[in-house]
Each structure stands twice: as structure tokens, then as C-alpha cells.
Amino acid sequence: MALTDDAYGLRFYRRLAEVADQLLEPVGLISCELGWGQHDIVSTVWPECWSVKIVNDLSDIPRVLLVERPAVTIE
């Protein structure tokens, strides 16, 4: 889907970061396509405890956002 809003395309990613904990299984992963040049700012909307990785496409352009939930400690 193509996303657009008045917040440089960040409204979707901010909302996803807010609800991700409720949507994902304990070892869940979120994968989203990024618009050109969005990788730096999109990666900042996630809480620091989440693992955020940006993957380049075949043209070596940052294209895919991968986000994993924080590790769960089982005692």
C-alpha cells in the first residue's frame, strides 16, 4: 500500500509502533517497505528496547524496515 499523510509519511509508522506490542506474538517480527529517504527518521519512532534493522534492496537503497519485539526473559 502507498502511504501519505501530513507528517512526512510517519503517522502510519508511529501508530504501528504504538500498537506493535499488542499485535505481535512473543517472538514476532514486523516488516514494512520504506519510502526513499525515510529509513533514518522511521527507525526513530520505535522505543529503544525494540530491535530495529534496515535492509537495503538490490539497488543498495534502504528499503525494508524489520522490527523485533524486546527479548522476553523467562525464569
C-alpha positions as CSV (number, residue, x, y, z in Angstrom):
1,M,0.0,0.0,0.0
2,A,1.2,3.5,-0.6
3,L,1.0,5.8,2.4
4,T,0.8,9.5,2.6
5,D,-0.1,12.0,5.3
6,D,0.8,15.4,6.6
7,A,3.6,14.0,8.8
8,Y,6.1,13.1,6.1
9,G,4.6,9.6,5.9
10,L,5.3,8.9,9.6
11,R,1.8,8.7,11.0
12,F,1.4,5.1,10.0
13,Y,4.8,4.1,11.5
14,R,4.1,5.9,14.7
15,R,0.8,4.2,15.1
16,L,2.3,0.8,14.3
17,A,5.0,1.4,17.0
18,E,2.2,2.2,19.5
19,V,0.3,-1.0,18.9
20,A,3.0,-3.4,17.9
21,D,3.3,-4.9,21.4
22,Q,-0.4,-5.8,21.3
23,L,-0.2,-7.2,17.7
24,L,2.8,-9.4,17.9
25,E,3.4,-12.8,19.3
26,P,6.3,-13.0,21.8
27,V,8.8,-13.7,19.0
28,G,7.1,-11.6,16.4
29,L,8.6,-9.5,13.6
30,I,7.3,-6.5,11.7
31,S,8.4,-6.0,8.1
32,C,7.5,-2.8,6.1
33,E,8.6,-1.3,2.9
34,L,10.1,2.2,3.4
35,G,9.8,5.1,1.1
36,W,13.0,6.6,-0.4
37,G,14.9,8.5,2.3
38,Q,12.6,7.5,5.2
39,H,14.9,5.0,6.8
40,D,16.6,7.3,9.3
41,I,13.5,9.0,10.6
42,V,11.3,5.9,10.6
43,S,13.8,4.0,12.8
44,T,13.5,6.7,15.5
45,V,9.8,6.2,16.2
46,W,10.4,2.8,17.9
47,P,11.1,2.6,21.6
48,E,14.8,1.9,22.3
49,C,14.2,-1.6,23.6
50,W,12.9,-2.8,20.2
51,S,15.4,-4.2,17.7
52,V,15.3,-2.1,14.5
53,K,17.1,-3.1,11.3
54,I,17.0,-1.5,7.9
55,V,17.7,-3.8,4.9
56,N,18.8,-2.5,1.5
57,D,17.2,-3.5,-1.7
58,L,19.0,-4.9,-4.7
59,S,19.9,-1.4,-5.8
60,D,21.5,-0.9,-2.3
61,I,18.8,1.6,-1.3
62,P,17.5,1.3,2.3
63,R,14.1,-0.2,1.6
64,V,12.8,-2.6,4.3
65,L,12.2,-2.0,8.0
66,L,12.5,-5.0,10.2
67,V,11.4,-4.6,13.9
68,E,11.5,-7.3,16.6
69,R,10.0,-7.0,20.0
70,P,12.2,-6.9,23.0
71,A,13.6,-10.2,24.2
72,V,11.4,-11.9,26.8
73,T,13.2,-13.2,29.9
74,I,11.7,-16.5,31.2
75,E,12.7,-17.5,34.7
